């Protein structure tokens, strides 16, 4: 089993930007997970890989991760938004960083 740092490095290599139109099939299947920009996408992916249910329940309760709402999906579709994404099968974690400020 790999260390948390090795896992994050692996996930980082598998992370890329993708347009929302390319994710329609996954969204239709209910396999897209929204990750709010205040969270680190790689941390969320690592916790999902580790099956850290307690952490996910906290994030879900605070609406920091969850389903993509129909309204949000429609807005992303209309703009064909480019999102950051990483796959933790069967899930595709997506994050909209367009409104985030770079440090």
Biopython code that builds the backbone (N, CA, C, O; Angstrom):
import numpy as np
from Bio.PDB.StructureBuilder import StructureBuilder

atoms = [
    (1, "UNK", "N", (0.848, -1.187, 0.000)),
    (1, "UNK", "CA", (0.000, 0.000, 0.000)),
    (1, "UNK", "C", (0.891, 1.246, 0.000)),
    (1, "UNK", "O", (1.930, 1.259, 0.660)),
    (2, "UNK", "N", (0.507, 2.262, -0.711)),
    (2, "UNK", "CA", (1.317, 3.466, -0.826)),
    (2, "UNK", "C", (1.009, 4.439, 0.305)),
    (2, "UNK", "O", (-0.046, 4.382, 0.936)),
    (3, "UNK", "N", (1.960, 5.328, 0.536)),
    (3, "UNK", "CA", (1.785, 6.348, 1.565)),
    (3, "UNK", "C", (0.802, 7.402, 1.064)),
    (3, "UNK", "O", (0.536, 7.482, -0.136)),
    (4, "UNK", "N", (0.257, 8.220, 1.985)),
    (4, "UNK", "CA", (-0.653, 9.293, 1.551)),
    (4, "UNK", "C", (-0.005, 10.242, 0.540)),
    (4, "UNK", "O", (-0.665, 10.705, -0.390)),
    (5, "UNK", "N", (1.287, 10.531, 0.724)),
    (5, "UNK", "CA", (1.967, 11.425, -0.222)),
    (5, "UNK", "C", (2.097, 10.784, -1.599)),
    (5, "UNK", "O", (1.940, 11.457, -2.618)),
    (6, "UNK", "N", (2.384, 9.483, -1.632)),
    (6, "UNK", "CA", (2.481, 8.778, -2.915)),
    (6, "UNK", "C", (1.123, 8.735, -3.609)),
    (6, "UNK", "O", (1.030, 8.887, -4.827)),
    (7, "UNK", "N", (0.082, 8.528, -2.823)),
    (7, "UNK", "CA", (-1.269, 8.506, -3.383)),
    (7, "UNK", "C", (-1.628, 9.861, -3.978)),
    (7, "UNK", "O", (-2.158, 9.935, -5.086)),
    (8, "UNK", "N", (-1.339, 10.940, -3.241)),
    (8, "UNK", "CA", (-1.649, 12.277, -3.759)),
    (8, "UNK", "C", (-0.836, 12.586, -5.009)),
    (8, "UNK", "O", (-1.338, 13.231, -5.930)),
    (9, "UNK", "N", (0.415, 12.133, -5.053)),
    (9, "UNK", "CA", (1.241, 12.349, -6.246)),
    (9, "UNK", "C", (0.638, 11.609, -7.442)),
    (9, "UNK", "O", (0.596, 12.143, -8.551)),
    (10, "UNK", "N", (0.171, 10.380, -7.213)),
    (10, "UNK", "CA", (-0.472, 9.602, -8.283)),
    (10, "UNK", "C", (-1.746, 10.295, -8.756)),
    (10, "UNK", "O", (-1.975, 10.433, -9.957)),
    (11, "UNK", "N", (-2.575, 10.729, -7.807)),
    (11, "UNK", "CA", (-3.818, 11.418, -8.165)),
    (11, "UNK", "C", (-3.539, 12.723, -8.904)),
    (11, "UNK", "O", (-4.275, 13.092, -9.819)),
    (12, "UNK", "N", (-2.485, 13.413, -8.510)),
    (12, "UNK", "CA", (-2.124, 14.665, -9.175)),
    (12, "UNK", "C", (-1.833, 14.431, -10.656)),
    (12, "UNK", "O", (-2.215, 15.236, -11.506)),
    (13, "UNK", "N", (-1.160, 13.331, -10.955)),
    (13, "UNK", "CA", (-0.858, 13.001, -12.353)),
    (13, "UNK", "C", (-2.117, 12.663, -13.145)),
    (13, "UNK", "O", (-2.132, 12.772, -14.371)),
    (14, "UNK", "N", (-3.171, 12.255, -12.445)),
    (14, "UNK", "CA", (-4.425, 11.865, -13.094)),
    (14, "UNK", "C", (-5.455, 12.989, -13.107)),
    (14, "UNK", "O", (-6.582, 12.789, -13.560)),
    (15, "UNK", "N", (-5.085, 14.154, -12.621)),
    (15, "UNK", "CA", (-5.990, 15.301, -12.554)),
    (15, "UNK", "C", (-5.804, 16.163, -13.796)),
    (15, "UNK", "O", (-4.681, 16.420, -14.230)),
    (16, "UNK", "N", (-6.918, 16.600, -14.356)),
    (16, "UNK", "CA", (-6.827, 17.466, -15.533)),
    (16, "UNK", "C", (-8.060, 18.348, -15.624)),
    (16, "UNK", "O", (-9.023, 18.183, -14.875)),
    (17, "UNK", "N", (-8.007, 19.276, -16.546)),
    (17, "UNK", "CA", (-9.169, 20.120, -16.814)),
    (17, "UNK", "C", (-9.978, 19.474, -17.931)),
    (17, "UNK", "O", (-9.433, 18.902, -18.874)),
    (18, "UNK", "N", (-11.297, 19.583, -17.793)),
    (18, "UNK", "CA", (-12.195, 18.977, -18.772)),
    (18, "UNK", "C", (-13.436, 19.858, -18.898)),
    (18, "UNK", "O", (-13.885, 20.457, -17.922)),
    (19, "UNK", "N", (-13.976, 19.928, -20.096)),
    (19, "UNK", "CA", (-15.197, 20.705, -20.308)),
    (19, "UNK", "C", (-16.418, 19.895, -19.884)),
    (19, "UNK", "O", (-16.459, 18.674, -20.034)),
    (20, "UNK", "N", (-17.402, 20.600, -19.356)),
    (20, "UNK", "CA", (-18.606, 19.959, -18.831)),
    (20, "UNK", "C", (-19.297, 19.078, -19.869)),
    (20, "UNK", "O", (-19.814, 18.016, -19.523)),
    (21, "UNK", "N", (-19.314, 19.498, -21.129)),
    (21, "UNK", "CA", (-19.978, 18.697, -22.165)),
    (21, "UNK", "C", (-19.403, 17.277, -22.220)),
    (21, "UNK", "O", (-20.127, 16.327, -22.517)),
    (22, "UNK", "N", (-18.114, 17.134, -21.936)),
    (22, "UNK", "CA", (-17.469, 15.823, -21.987)),
    (22, "UNK", "C", (-17.852, 14.936, -20.801)),
    (22, "UNK", "O", (-17.573, 13.738, -20.804)),
    (23, "UNK", "N", (-18.486, 15.521, -19.800)),
    (23, "UNK", "CA", (-18.855, 14.776, -18.592)),
    (23, "UNK", "C", (-20.331, 14.395, -18.549)),
    (23, "UNK", "O", (-20.793, 13.843, -17.550)),
    (24, "UNK", "N", (-21.072, 14.676, -19.605)),
    (24, "UNK", "CA", (-22.516, 14.461, -19.603)),
    (24, "UNK", "C", (-22.918, 13.019, -19.311)),
    (24, "UNK", "O", (-23.870, 12.785, -18.566)),
    (25, "UNK", "N", (-22.215, 12.063, -19.878)),
    (25, "UNK", "CA", (-22.546, 10.654, -19.648)),
    (25, "UNK", "C", (-22.384, 10.298, -18.177)),
    (25, "UNK", "O", (-23.223, 9.603, -17.605)),
    (26, "UNK", "N", (-21.308, 10.775, -17.570)),
    (26, "UNK", "CA", (-21.056, 10.486, -16.151)),
    (26, "UNK", "C", (-22.093, 11.179, -15.267)),
    (26, "UNK", "O", (-22.553, 10.614, -14.275)),
    (27, "UNK", "N", (-22.454, 12.406, -15.636)),
    (27, "UNK", "CA", (-23.479, 13.129, -14.882)),
    (27, "UNK", "C", (-24.823, 12.393, -14.973)),
    (27, "UNK", "O", (-25.526, 12.247, -13.973)),
    (28, "UNK", "N", (-25.167, 11.937, -16.165)),
    (28, "UNK", "CA", (-26.436, 11.233, -16.357)),
    (28, "UNK", "C", (-26.499, 9.948, -15.527)),
    (28, "UNK", "O", (-27.577, 9.528, -15.105)),
    (29, "UNK", "N", (-25.359, 9.338, -15.299)),
    (29, "UNK", "CA", (-25.298, 8.108, -14.494)),
    (29, "UNK", "C", (-25.238, 8.399, -12.992)),
    (29, "UNK", "O", (-25.304, 7.478, -12.178)),
    (30, "UNK", "N", (-25.113, 9.676, -12.628)),
    (30, "UNK", "CA", (-25.015, 10.035, -11.216)),
    (30, "UNK", "C", (-23.639, 9.813, -10.626)),
    (30, "UNK", "O", (-23.501, 9.617, -9.419)),
    (31, "UNK", "N", (-22.621, 9.842, -11.470)),
    (31, "UNK", "CA", (-21.267, 9.545, -11.027)),
    (31, "UNK", "C", (-20.384, 10.776, -10.853)),
    (31, "UNK", "O", (-19.182, 10.637, -10.625)),
    (32, "UNK", "N", (-20.947, 11.968, -10.956)),
    (32, "UNK", "CA", (-20.148, 13.187, -10.804)),
    (32, "UNK", "C", (-20.353, 13.741, -9.398)),
    (32, "UNK", "O", (-21.483, 13.906, -8.938)),
    (33, "UNK", "N", (-19.244, 14.023, -8.728)),
    (33, "UNK", "CA", (-19.259, 14.585, -7.380)),
    (33, "UNK", "C", (-18.680, 15.994, -7.443)),
    (33, "UNK", "O", (-17.560, 16.200, -7.910)),
    (34, "UNK", "N", (-19.466, 16.963, -6.962)),
    (34, "UNK", "CA", (-19.033, 18.362, -6.907)),
    (34, "UNK", "C", (-18.162, 18.558, -5.663)),
    (34, "UNK", "O", (-18.507, 18.105, -4.572)),
    (35, "UNK", "N", (-17.034, 19.236, -5.847)),
    (35, "UNK", "CA", (-16.138, 19.579, -4.741)),
    (35, "UNK", "C", (-15.995, 21.096, -4.731)),
    (35, "UNK", "O", (-15.545, 21.685, -5.713)),
    (36, "UNK", "N", (-16.373, 21.723, -3.635)),
    (36, "UNK", "CA", (-16.284, 23.181, -3.540)),
    (36, "UNK", "C", (-14.827, 23.628, -3.596)),
    (36, "UNK", "O", (-13.925, 22.887, -3.205)),
    (37, "UNK", "N", (-14.608, 24.841, -4.083)),
    (37, "UNK", "CA", (-13.253, 25.334, -4.317)),
    (37, "UNK", "C", (-12.453, 25.563, -3.044)),
    (37, "UNK", "O", (-11.228, 25.671, -3.102)),
    (38, "UNK", "N", (-13.116, 25.639, -1.898)),
    (38, "UNK", "CA", (-12.354, 25.829, -0.664)),
    (38, "UNK", "C", (-11.641, 24.551, -0.221)),
    (38, "UNK", "O", (-10.764, 24.599, 0.642)),
    (39, "UNK", "N", (-12.009, 23.420, -0.802)),
    (39, "UNK", "CA", (-11.324, 22.160, -0.513)),
    (39, "UNK", "C", (-10.269, 21.888, -1.571)),
    (39, "UNK", "O", (-10.381, 22.346, -2.708)),
    (40, "UNK", "N", (-9.250, 21.142, -1.190)),
    (40, "UNK", "CA", (-8.223, 20.694, -2.120)),
    (40, "UNK", "C", (-8.755, 19.442, -2.825)),
    (40, "UNK", "O", (-9.048, 18.435, -2.180)),
    (41, "UNK", "N", (-8.874, 19.516, -4.135)),
    (41, "UNK", "CA", (-9.426, 18.404, -4.910)),
    (41, "UNK", "C", (-8.656, 17.106, -4.661)),
    (41, "UNK", "O", (-9.259, 16.037, -4.563)),
    (42, "UNK", "N", (-7.339, 17.195, -4.559)),
    (42, "UNK", "CA", (-6.533, 15.996, -4.328)),
    (42, "UNK", "C", (-6.768, 15.416, -2.940)),
    (42, "UNK", "O", (-6.776, 14.196, -2.771)),
    (43, "UNK", "N", (-6.959, 16.281, -1.941)),
    (43, "UNK", "CA", (-7.269, 15.788, -0.594)),
    (43, "UNK", "C", (-8.588, 15.023, -0.597)),
    (43, "UNK", "O", (-8.699, 13.958, 0.011)),
    (44, "UNK", "N", (-9.579, 15.571, -1.281)),
    (44, "UNK", "CA", (-10.883, 14.911, -1.347)),
    (44, "UNK", "C", (-10.752, 13.565, -2.062)),
    (44, "UNK", "O", (-11.305, 12.564, -1.608)),
    (45, "UNK", "N", (-10.030, 13.542, -3.163)),
    (45, "UNK", "CA", (-9.835, 12.290, -3.899)),
    (45, "UNK", "C", (-9.096, 11.261, -3.040)),
    (45, "UNK", "O", (-9.436, 10.078, -3.053)),
    (46, "UNK", "N", (-8.096, 11.709, -2.301)),
    (46, "UNK", "CA", (-7.341, 10.797, -1.439)),
    (46, "UNK", "C", (-8.229, 10.231, -0.334)),
    (46, "UNK", "O", (-8.140, 9.047, -0.010)),
    (47, "UNK", "N", (-9.078, 11.069, 0.240)),
    (47, "UNK", "CA", (-9.980, 10.602, 1.296)),
    (47, "UNK", "C", (-11.019, 9.624, 0.745)),
    (47, "UNK", "O", (-11.399, 8.670, 1.422)),
    (48, "UNK", "N", (-11.474, 9.864, -0.479)),
    (48, "UNK", "CA", (-12.410, 8.937, -1.114)),
    (48, "UNK", "C", (-11.730, 7.596, -1.382)),
    (48, "UNK", "O", (-12.315, 6.538, -1.149)),
    (49, "UNK", "N", (-10.505, 7.647, -1.867)),
    (49, "UNK", "CA", (-9.740, 6.429, -2.117)),
    (49, "UNK", "C", (-9.540, 5.641, -0.824)),
    (49, "UNK", "O", (-9.594, 4.411, -0.822)),
    (50, "UNK", "N", (-9.306, 6.367, 0.283)),
    (50, "UNK", "CA", (-9.092, 5.734, 1.591)),
    (50, "UNK", "C", (-10.402, 5.318, 2.258)),
    (50, "UNK", "O", (-10.388, 4.749, 3.349)),
    (51, "UNK", "N", (-11.533, 5.598, 1.609)),
    (51, "UNK", "CA", (-12.857, 5.268, 2.136)),
    (51, "UNK", "C", (-13.085, 5.891, 3.512)),
    (51, "UNK", "O", (-13.597, 5.243, 4.425)),
    (52, "UNK", "N", (-12.692, 7.168, 3.644)),
    (52, "UNK", "CA", (-12.837, 7.893, 4.908)),
    (52, "UNK", "C", (-14.263, 8.431, 5.009)),
    (52, "UNK", "O", (-14.529, 9.595, 4.709)),
    (53, "UNK", "N", (-15.158, 7.570, 5.434)),
    (53, "UNK", "CA", (-16.583, 7.896, 5.503)),
    (53, "UNK", "C", (-16.855, 9.065, 6.449)),
    (53, "UNK", "O", (-17.673, 9.931, 6.139)),
    (54, "UNK", "N", (-16.183, 9.100, 7.592)),
    (54, "UNK", "CA", (-16.418, 10.168, 8.580)),
    (54, "UNK", "C", (-16.107, 11.539, 7.987)),
    (54, "UNK", "O", (-16.868, 12.487, 8.184)),
    (55, "UNK", "N", (-14.993, 11.651, 7.261)),
    (55, "UNK", "CA", (-14.633, 12.932, 6.657)),
    (55, "UNK", "C", (-15.652, 13.327, 5.600)),
    (55, "UNK", "O", (-16.059, 14.486, 5.525)),
    (56, "UNK", "N", (-16.064, 12.360, 4.781)),
    (56, "UNK", "CA", (-17.047, 12.673, 3.741)),
    (56, "UNK", "C", (-18.378, 13.098, 4.331)),
    (56, "UNK", "O", (-19.036, 13.987, 3.790)),
    (57, "UNK", "N", (-18.783, 12.486, 5.419)),
    (57, "UNK", "CA", (-20.033, 12.889, 6.073)),
    (57, "UNK", "C", (-19.954, 14.334, 6.559)),
    (57, "UNK", "O", (-20.934, 15.073, 6.466)),
    (58, "UNK", "N", (-18.796, 14.739, 7.075)),
    (58, "UNK", "CA", (-18.610, 16.134, 7.503)),
    (58, "UNK", "C", (-18.708, 17.078, 6.309)),
    (58, "UNK", "O", (-19.389, 18.102, 6.372)),
    (59, "UNK", "N", (-18.028, 16.732, 5.231)),
    (59, "UNK", "CA", (-18.070, 17.579, 4.039)),
    (59, "UNK", "C", (-19.478, 17.642, 3.465)),
    (59, "UNK", "O", (-19.932, 18.710, 3.056)),
    (60, "UNK", "N", (-20.166, 16.518, 3.431)),
    (60, "UNK", "CA", (-21.545, 16.495, 2.932)),
    (60, "UNK", "C", (-22.447, 17.374, 3.787)),
    (60, "UNK", "O", (-23.273, 18.118, 3.257)),
    (61, "UNK", "N", (-22.296, 17.294, 5.101)),
    (61, "UNK", "CA", (-23.123, 18.090, 6.012)),
    (61, "UNK", "C", (-22.904, 19.584, 5.808)),
    (61, "UNK", "O", (-23.816, 20.382, 6.021)),
    (62, "UNK", "N", (-21.704, 19.960, 5.399)),
    (62, "UNK", "CA", (-21.377, 21.372, 5.171)),
    (62, "UNK", "C", (-21.544, 21.763, 3.699)),
    (62, "UNK", "O", (-21.199, 22.881, 3.318)),
    (63, "UNK", "N", (-22.065, 20.863, 2.877)),
    (63, "UNK", "CA", (-22.268, 21.083, 1.430)),
    (63, "UNK", "C", (-20.971, 21.421, 0.701)),
    (63, "UNK", "O", (-20.983, 22.163, -0.281)),
    (64, "UNK", "N", (-19.862, 20.880, 1.179)),
    (64, "UNK", "CA", (-18.573, 21.093, 0.520)),
    (64, "UNK", "C", (-18.318, 20.061, -0.570)),
    (64, "UNK", "O", (-17.506, 20.286, -1.467)),
    (65, "UNK", "N", (-19.009, 18.935, -0.493)),
    (65, "UNK", "CA", (-19.021, 17.936, -1.562)),
    (65, "UNK", "C", (-20.464, 17.481, -1.727)),
    (65, "UNK", "O", (-21.268, 17.592, -0.801)),
    (66, "UNK", "N", (-20.782, 16.977, -2.891)),
    (66, "UNK", "CA", (-22.138, 16.484, -3.098)),
    (66, "UNK", "C", (-22.465, 16.330, -4.566)),
    (66, "UNK", "O", (-21.604, 16.433, -5.439)),
    (67, "UNK", "N", (-23.729, 16.081, -4.805)),
    (67, "UNK", "CA", (-24.221, 15.956, -6.175)),
    (67, "UNK", "C", (-24.149, 17.303, -6.883)),
    (67, "UNK", "O", (-24.149, 18.359, -6.250)),
    (68, "UNK", "N", (-24.087, 17.242, -8.192)),
    (68, "UNK", "CA", (-24.205, 18.446, -9.013)),
    (68, "UNK", "C", (-25.697, 18.678, -9.220)),
    (68, "UNK", "O", (-26.389, 17.838, -9.796)),
    (69, "UNK", "N", (-26.188, 19.819, -8.748)),
    (69, "UNK", "CA", (-27.618, 20.112, -8.877)),
    (69, "UNK", "C", (-27.982, 20.326, -10.346)),
    (69, "UNK", "O", (-27.126, 20.692, -11.151)),
    (70, "UNK", "N", (-29.245, 20.100, -10.696)),
    (70, "UNK", "CA", (-29.669, 20.358, -12.076)),
    (70, "UNK", "C", (-29.402, 21.804, -12.513)),
    (70, "UNK", "O", (-29.013, 22.039, -13.657)),
    (71, "UNK", "N", (-29.606, 22.772, -11.615)),
    (71, "UNK", "CA", (-29.356, 24.171, -11.978)),
    (71, "UNK", "C", (-27.883, 24.420, -12.264)),
    (71, "UNK", "O", (-27.539, 25.111, -13.223)),
    (72, "UNK", "N", (-27.016, 23.857, -11.431)),
    (72, "UNK", "CA", (-25.582, 24.023, -11.653)),
    (72, "UNK", "C", (-25.163, 23.310, -12.932)),
    (72, "UNK", "O", (-24.377, 23.847, -13.713)),
    (73, "UNK", "N", (-25.677, 22.113, -13.150)),
    (73, "UNK", "CA", (-25.358, 21.373, -14.374)),
    (73, "UNK", "C", (-25.775, 22.162, -15.610)),
    (73, "UNK", "O", (-25.051, 22.202, -16.604)),
    (74, "UNK", "N", (-26.948, 22.788, -15.541)),
    (74, "UNK", "CA", (-27.437, 23.595, -16.665)),
    (74, "UNK", "C", (-26.521, 24.796, -16.907)),
    (74, "UNK", "O", (-26.186, 25.106, -18.050)),
    (75, "UNK", "N", (-26.121, 25.466, -15.833)),
    (75, "UNK", "CA", (-25.232, 26.629, -15.968)),
    (75, "UNK", "C", (-23.894, 26.213, -16.562)),
    (75, "UNK", "O", (-23.370, 26.888, -17.449)),
    (76, "UNK", "N", (-23.339, 25.110, -16.081)),
    (76, "UNK", "CA", (-22.078, 24.620, -16.627)),
    (76, "UNK", "C", (-22.254, 24.206, -18.082)),
    (76, "UNK", "O", (-21.352, 24.415, -18.894)),
    (77, "UNK", "N", (-23.398, 23.622, -18.424)),
    (77, "UNK", "CA", (-23.650, 23.197, -19.797)),
    (77, "UNK", "C", (-23.730, 24.402, -20.733)),
    (77, "UNK", "O", (-23.144, 24.398, -21.815)),
    (78, "UNK", "N", (-24.458, 25.428, -20.308)),
    (78, "UNK", "CA", (-24.629, 26.620, -21.150)),
    (78, "UNK", "C", (-23.303, 27.307, -21.440)),
    (78, "UNK", "O", (-23.117, 27.865, -22.521)),
    (79, "UNK", "N", (-22.383, 27.272, -20.488)),
    (79, "UNK", "CA", (-21.067, 27.895, -20.667)),
    (79, "UNK", "C", (-20.008, 26.897, -21.113)),
    (79, "UNK", "O", (-18.875, 27.275, -21.413)),
    (80, "UNK", "N", (-20.381, 25.616, -21.156)),
    (80, "UNK", "CA", (-19.418, 24.534, -21.360)),
    (80, "UNK", "C", (-18.202, 24.766, -20.468)),
    (80, "UNK", "O", (-17.059, 24.767, -20.927)),
    (81, "UNK", "N", (-18.477, 24.961, -19.195)),
    (81, "UNK", "CA", (-17.448, 25.292, -18.212)),
    (81, "UNK", "C", (-16.311, 24.288, -18.221)),
    (81, "UNK", "O", (-16.507, 23.086, -18.397)),
    (82, "UNK", "N", (-15.113, 24.825, -18.023)),
    (82, "UNK", "CA", (-13.937, 23.978, -17.878)),
    (82, "UNK", "C", (-13.709, 23.762, -16.385)),
    (82, "UNK", "O", (-13.583, 24.718, -15.619)),
    (83, "UNK", "N", (-13.658, 22.502, -15.987)),
    (83, "UNK", "CA", (-13.546, 22.132, -14.584)),
    (83, "UNK", "C", (-12.291, 21.299, -14.367)),
    (83, "UNK", "O", (-11.789, 20.650, -15.284)),
    (84, "UNK", "N", (-11.800, 21.333, -13.140)),
    (84, "UNK", "CA", (-10.750, 20.395, -12.754)),
    (84, "UNK", "C", (-11.432, 19.085, -12.400)),
    (84, "UNK", "O", (-12.492, 19.090, -11.774)),
    (85, "UNK", "N", (-10.845, 17.971, -12.786)),
    (85, "UNK", "CA", (-11.461, 16.673, -12.527)),
    (85, "UNK", "C", (-10.409, 15.615, -12.235)),
    (85, "UNK", "O", (-9.284, 15.661, -12.731)),
    (86, "UNK", "N", (-10.818, 14.668, -11.415)),
    (86, "UNK", "CA", (-9.997, 13.483, -11.147)),
    (86, "UNK", "C", (-10.962, 12.318, -10.954)),
    (86, "UNK", "O", (-12.031, 12.471, -10.363)),
    (87, "UNK", "N", (-10.572, 11.168, -11.456)),
    (87, "UNK", "CA", (-11.416, 9.977, -11.369)),
    (87, "UNK", "C", (-10.968, 9.112, -10.199)),
    (87, "UNK", "O", (-9.796, 8.756, -10.077)),
    (88, "UNK", "N", (-11.924, 8.786, -9.348)),
    (88, "UNK", "CA", (-11.761, 7.757, -8.320)),
    (88, "UNK", "C", (-12.946, 6.824, -8.571)),
    (88, "UNK", "O", (-14.022, 6.981, -7.995)),
    (89, "UNK", "N", (-12.712, 5.857, -9.445)),
    (89, "UNK", "CA", (-13.791, 5.021, -9.978)),
    (89, "UNK", "C", (-14.697, 4.495, -8.873)),
    (89, "UNK", "O", (-14.220, 4.046, -7.831)),
    (90, "UNK", "N", (-15.993, 4.551, -9.103)),
    (90, "UNK", "CA", (-16.682, 4.969, -10.328)),
    (90, "UNK", "C", (-16.964, 6.472, -10.385)),
    (90, "UNK", "O", (-17.672, 6.931, -11.281)),
    (91, "UNK", "N", (-16.430, 7.228, -9.456)),
    (91, "UNK", "CA", (-16.758, 8.648, -9.332)),
    (91, "UNK", "C", (-15.817, 9.529, -10.134)),
    (91, "UNK", "O", (-14.640, 9.215, -10.308)),
    (92, "UNK", "N", (-16.362, 10.641, -10.618)),
    (92, "UNK", "CA", (-15.568, 11.706, -11.215)),
    (92, "UNK", "C", (-15.759, 12.919, -10.313)),
    (92, "UNK", "O", (-16.857, 13.470, -10.227)),
    (93, "UNK", "N", (-14.695, 13.327, -9.646)),
    (93, "UNK", "CA", (-14.753, 14.502, -8.782)),
    (93, "UNK", "C", (-14.455, 15.721, -9.635)),
    (93, "UNK", "O", (-13.470, 15.734, -10.372)),
    (94, "UNK", "N", (-15.292, 16.747, -9.544)),
    (94, "UNK", "CA", (-15.100, 17.959, -10.337)),
    (94, "UNK", "C", (-15.083, 19.175, -9.426)),
    (94, "UNK", "O", (-15.735, 19.220, -8.383)),
    (95, "UNK", "N", (-14.311, 20.158, -9.865)),
    (95, "UNK", "CA", (-14.197, 21.395, -9.101)),
    (95, "UNK", "C", (-14.104, 22.562, -10.071)),
    (95, "UNK", "O", (-13.288, 22.567, -10.993)),
    (96, "UNK", "N", (-14.954, 23.541, -9.841)),
    (96, "UNK", "CA", (-14.958, 24.760, -10.653)),
    (96, "UNK", "C", (-14.062, 25.774, -9.968)),
    (96, "UNK", "O", (-14.410, 26.312, -8.918)),
    (97, "UNK", "N", (-12.918, 26.030, -10.559)),
    (97, "UNK", "CA", (-11.958, 26.980, -9.988)),
    (97, "UNK", "C", (-12.010, 28.322, -10.715)),
    (97, "UNK", "O", (-11.152, 29.174, -10.484)),
    (98, "UNK", "N", (-12.987, 28.526, -11.580)),
    (98, "UNK", "CA", (-13.030, 29.740, -12.402)),
    (98, "UNK", "C", (-13.168, 31.008, -11.580)),
    (98, "UNK", "O", (-12.659, 32.054, -11.982)),
    (99, "UNK", "N", (-13.841, 30.944, -10.443)),
    (99, "UNK", "CA", (-14.035, 32.138, -9.618)),
    (99, "UNK", "C", (-12.972, 32.263, -8.538)),
    (99, "UNK", "O", (-12.960, 33.246, -7.797)),
    (100, "UNK", "N", (-12.081, 31.284, -8.436)),
    (100, "UNK", "CA", (-11.058, 31.300, -7.390)),
    (100, "UNK", "C", (-9.919, 32.217, -7.772)),
    (100, "UNK", "O", (-9.574, 32.370, -8.944)),
    (101, "UNK", "N", (-9.353, 32.814, -6.762)),
    (101, "UNK", "CA", (-8.180, 33.658, -6.976)),
    (101, "UNK", "C", (-6.936, 32.808, -6.781)),
    (101, "UNK", "O", (-6.858, 32.007, -5.849)),
    (102, "UNK", "N", (-5.978, 32.987, -7.657)),
    (102, "UNK", "CA", (-4.716, 32.269, -7.517)),
    (102, "UNK", "C", (-3.865, 32.977, -6.485)),
    (102, "UNK", "O", (-3.851, 34.206, -6.411)),
    (103, "UNK", "N", (-3.159, 32.196, -5.691)),
    (103, "UNK", "CA", (-2.305, 32.773, -4.650)),
    (103, "UNK", "C", (-0.908, 32.925, -5.161)),
    (103, "UNK", "O", (-0.032, 33.394, -4.433)),
]
sb = StructureBuilder()
sb.init_structure("model")
sb.init_model(0)
sb.init_chain("A")
sb.init_seg("    ")
for serial, (resi, resn, name, xyz) in enumerate(atoms, 1):
    if name == "N":
        sb.init_residue(resn, " ", resi, " ")
    sb.init_atom(name, np.array(xyz, "f"), 0.0, 1.0, " ", f" {name:<3s}", serial, name[0])
structure = sb.get_structure()
